[in-house]
Amino acid sequence: MRLKTALWVAAYLRRCQVEGVFGVVRRRGAEEAGAVFVRISRLDGTSDLFGPAPQSAFEAAESAARAFAPSLAEQPAPDAAVENYLAREVKFDPDVWIVEVEDRAGRNFLDIVRG
Protein backbone atom coordinates (compact mmCIF):
# COMPACT_ATOMS: atom_id res chain seq x y z
CA MET A 1 0.00 0.00 0.00
CA ARG A 2 1.31 3.42 -0.96
CA LEU A 3 1.43 6.39 1.40
CA LYS A 4 -1.00 9.20 0.72
CA THR A 5 0.72 12.00 -1.12
CA ALA A 6 0.04 14.57 1.61
CA LEU A 7 1.74 12.34 4.19
CA TRP A 8 4.72 11.64 1.91
CA VAL A 9 5.19 15.38 1.25
CA ALA A 10 5.05 16.18 4.98
CA ALA A 11 7.67 13.49 5.70
CA TYR A 12 9.88 14.72 2.86
CA LEU A 13 9.76 18.31 4.12
CA ARG A 14 10.63 17.07 7.61
CA ARG A 15 13.63 15.24 6.17
CA CYS A 16 14.77 18.43 4.48
CA GLN A 17 14.38 20.33 7.76
CA VAL A 18 16.45 17.73 9.61
CA GLU A 19 19.21 18.18 7.01
CA GLY A 20 19.11 21.97 7.50
CA VAL A 21 17.54 22.65 4.10
CA PHE A 22 14.53 24.93 3.55
CA GLY A 23 11.58 23.35 1.74
CA VAL A 24 8.00 24.42 1.09
CA VAL A 25 4.87 23.19 -0.66
CA ARG A 26 4.41 25.55 -3.55
CA ARG A 27 1.29 23.85 -4.89
CA ARG A 28 -1.00 21.37 -3.15
CA GLY A 29 -2.48 18.67 -5.30
CA ALA A 30 -4.70 15.69 -4.63
CA GLU A 31 -4.33 14.54 -1.00
CA GLU A 32 -4.54 10.84 -1.83
CA ALA A 33 -2.56 10.27 -4.99
CA GLY A 34 -1.38 13.44 -6.72
CA ALA A 35 1.90 13.36 -8.66
CA VAL A 36 4.79 15.14 -6.94
CA PHE A 37 7.42 17.31 -8.60
CA VAL A 38 10.39 18.41 -6.51
CA ARG A 39 12.34 21.49 -7.56
CA ILE A 40 15.78 21.94 -6.02
CA SER A 41 16.68 25.61 -6.36
CA ARG A 42 20.44 26.12 -6.31
CA LEU A 43 19.90 29.84 -5.61
CA ASP A 44 22.01 30.84 -8.61
CA GLY A 45 19.34 31.01 -11.32
CA THR A 46 19.32 27.26 -11.91
CA SER A 47 17.32 24.37 -10.49
CA ASP A 48 17.08 20.60 -10.65
CA LEU A 49 13.61 19.19 -11.28
CA PHE A 50 12.49 15.69 -10.37
CA GLY A 51 9.16 14.07 -11.11
CA PRO A 52 7.61 10.63 -10.81
CA ALA A 53 9.75 7.90 -12.34
CA PRO A 54 8.13 6.01 -15.22
CA GLN A 55 6.23 2.88 -14.17
CA SER A 56 8.64 0.80 -16.26
CA ALA A 57 11.34 1.68 -13.71
CA PHE A 58 9.52 -0.23 -10.97
CA GLU A 59 9.61 -3.94 -10.37
CA ALA A 60 6.44 -5.66 -9.19
CA ALA A 61 7.74 -5.95 -5.61
CA GLU A 62 8.46 -2.21 -5.46
CA SER A 63 5.12 -1.04 -6.84
CA ALA A 64 4.24 0.69 -3.56
CA ALA A 65 7.48 2.70 -3.53
CA ARG A 66 7.72 6.31 -4.67
CA ALA A 67 10.71 6.97 -6.93
CA PHE A 68 11.75 10.02 -8.89
CA ALA A 69 13.59 10.70 -12.13
CA PRO A 70 15.05 13.89 -13.58
CA SER A 71 12.30 15.73 -15.47
CA LEU A 72 14.61 17.73 -17.73
CA ALA A 73 17.60 16.55 -19.76
CA GLU A 74 19.72 19.42 -18.49
CA GLN A 75 20.31 19.32 -14.73
CA PRO A 76 20.63 21.94 -13.35
CA ALA A 77 18.45 23.83 -15.81
CA PRO A 78 17.74 27.56 -16.02
CA ASP A 79 14.89 28.56 -13.71
CA ALA A 80 12.81 29.75 -16.71
CA ALA A 81 12.93 26.26 -18.28
CA VAL A 82 11.86 24.70 -14.97
CA GLU A 83 8.96 27.15 -14.62
CA ASN A 84 7.80 26.43 -18.19
CA TYR A 85 7.89 22.69 -17.55
CA LEU A 86 5.91 23.02 -14.32
CA ALA A 87 3.31 25.26 -15.98
CA ARG A 88 2.74 22.58 -18.65
CA GLU A 89 2.42 19.88 -15.97
CA VAL A 90 -0.16 21.90 -14.00
CA LYS A 91 -2.16 22.43 -17.20
CA PHE A 92 -2.01 18.71 -17.96
CA ASP A 93 -2.72 17.52 -14.39
CA PRO A 94 -4.38 19.96 -11.96
CA ASP A 95 -3.84 17.47 -9.08
CA VAL A 96 -0.05 17.81 -9.22
CA TRP A 97 2.00 18.79 -6.15
CA ILE A 98 5.04 21.08 -6.44
CA VAL A 99 7.58 21.04 -3.62
CA GLU A 100 10.39 23.58 -3.70
CA VAL A 101 13.66 23.09 -1.83
CA GLU A 102 16.55 25.55 -1.59
CA ASP A 103 20.03 24.05 -1.44
CA ARG A 104 23.14 25.48 -3.10
CA ALA A 105 24.71 22.00 -3.21
CA GLY A 106 21.68 20.54 -5.02
CA ARG A 107 20.96 17.82 -2.46
CA ASN A 108 17.54 16.29 -3.05
CA PHE A 109 17.08 13.44 -0.50
CA LEU A 110 15.03 11.45 -3.06
CA ASP A 111 15.23 7.92 -4.44
CA ILE A 112 16.34 8.74 -8.00
CA VAL A 113 15.94 6.37 -10.93
CA ARG A 114 18.52 7.13 -13.61
CA GLY A 115 17.40 6.77 -17.17
BELNORWO-V284151 format. One record per run of one state. SS is the DSSP state (a for helix, b for strand, c for the rest). FROM is the first residue (numbers start at 1). TO is the last residue. Records with the same first field share a line. If there is no record, write none. Layout:
SS=FROM-TO, FROM-TO
//
This chain:
c=1-4, 19-21, 28-35, 42-45, 53-54, 58-59, 63-67, 71-76, 93-96, 103-111, 113-115
a=5-18, 55-57, 60-62, 79-92
b=22-27, 36-41, 46-52, 68-70, 77-78, 97-102, 112-112
//
